[in-house]
């Protein structure tokens, strides 16, 4: 009876670990996407600043428009970096949960081995 219960617990633990690993992989893909967006935005902002420096003949209205766009890009950059940091923290939490599950599973397996008797153990008990 305990063996069946332990096997079910182990199976549930393995399913939880698999779910956590899948979540970690999903979040890592999200981080890569966010990093690509961030890289693109930084290059775009740098290019706009370079163009603005070279074109001082822009009207005041055009300069304000470019400045507003640059500020918007900087805000988006901060937001993307914040998202990356948050996702990395979430990954760290998930990895900790996975380690805790592994430790619990290991303890459970040890307990199962203590309860589980091999045919040799049963024969020894009967012969004594």
C-alpha positions in Angstrom: 0.0 0.0 0.0 2.8 2.4 0.9 4.7 1.5 -2.2 1.7 2.5 -4.4 1.3 5.7 -2.5 5.0 6.5 -2.7 5.0 5.7 -6.5 2.1 8.1 -7.0 3.9 10.8 -4.9 7.1 10.3 -7.0 5.1 10.5 -10.2 3.4 13.7 -9.1 6.8 15.1 -8.1 8.3 14.3 -11.5 5.3 15.9 -13.2 5.7 19.0 -11.1 9.4 19.1 -11.9 8.6 18.7 -15.6 6.1 21.6 -15.4 8.6 23.8 -13.7 11.3 23.0 -16.3 8.9 23.8 -19.1 8.0 27.1 -17.4 11.7 27.9 -17.0 12.4 27.3 -20.7 9.4 29.4 -21.6 10.7 32.3 -19.5 14.2 31.9 -20.9 12.7 32.2 -24.4 10.9 35.3 -23.2 14.1 36.8 -21.9 15.8 36.2 -25.2 12.9 37.9 -27.0 13.1 40.9 -24.6 16.8 41.1 -25.1 16.4 41.3 -28.8 13.8 44.0 -28.5 16.1 45.9 -26.1 19.1 45.6 -28.4 17.0 46.8 -31.4 15.6 49.7 -29.4 19.1 50.8 -28.2 20.4 50.7 -31.8 17.5 52.7 -33.0 17.9 55.3 -30.3 21.6 55.6 -31.0 21.0 56.0 -34.7 18.4 58.7 -34.1 20.7 60.6 -31.8 23.5 60.3 -34.4 21.2 61.6 -37.1 20.0 64.4 -34.8 23.6 65.5 -34.1 24.3 65.6 -37.8 21.2 67.5 -38.7 21.1 70.7 -36.7 19.1 72.3 -39.5 15.9 70.7 -38.2 13.2 73.1 -37.2 12.4 73.5 -33.5 9.2 71.5 -34.0 11.1 68.6 -35.7 13.8 68.7 -32.9 11.0 68.4 -30.3 9.5 65.5 -32.1 12.8 63.7 -32.3 13.5 64.5 -28.7 10.1 63.1 -27.7 10.7 59.9 -29.7 14.1 59.5 -28.0 12.6 59.9 -24.6 9.9 57.4 -25.5 12.6 55.0 -26.7 14.5 55.4 -23.4 11.3 54.7 -21.4 10.7 51.5 -23.5 14.4 50.5 -22.9 13.9 50.9 -19.1 10.7 48.9 -19.3 12.3 46.1 -21.3 15.2 45.9 -18.9 12.8 45.8 -16.0 10.9 42.9 -17.7 14.2 41.0 -18.2 15.2 41.5 -14.6 11.7 40.4 -13.4 11.7 37.3 -15.6 15.2 36.3 -14.4 14.0 36.6 -10.8 11.0 34.4 -11.6 13.4 31.8 -13.2 15.5 31.8 -10.0 12.4 31.1 -7.9 11.3 28.3 -10.2 14.8 26.8 -10.1 14.7 26.9 -6.3 11.3 25.1 -6.4 12.7 22.5 -8.7 15.6 21.9 -6.3 13.2 21.6 -3.3 11.1 19.1 -5.3 14.2 17.1 -6.1 15.2 17.0 -2.4 11.7 15.9 -1.4 11.6 13.3 -4.0 15.0 11.9 -2.9 13.8 11.7 0.7 10.6 10.0 -0.5 12.6 7.4 -2.5 14.8 6.7 0.5 11.7 6.1 2.7 10.3 3.8 0.0 13.5 1.8 -0.1 13.3 1.4 3.7 9.8 0.1 3.5 10.2 -2.0 0.4 11.5 -5.5 1.0 13.2 -7.6 -1.6 12.4 -11.3 -1.9 15.7 -12.1 -0.2 14.7 -10.0 2.8 11.4 -11.9 3.1 13.2 -15.3 2.9 15.7 -14.2 5.6 12.8 -13.2 7.9 11.0 -16.5 7.3 14.2 -18.6 7.9 14.9 -17.0 11.3 
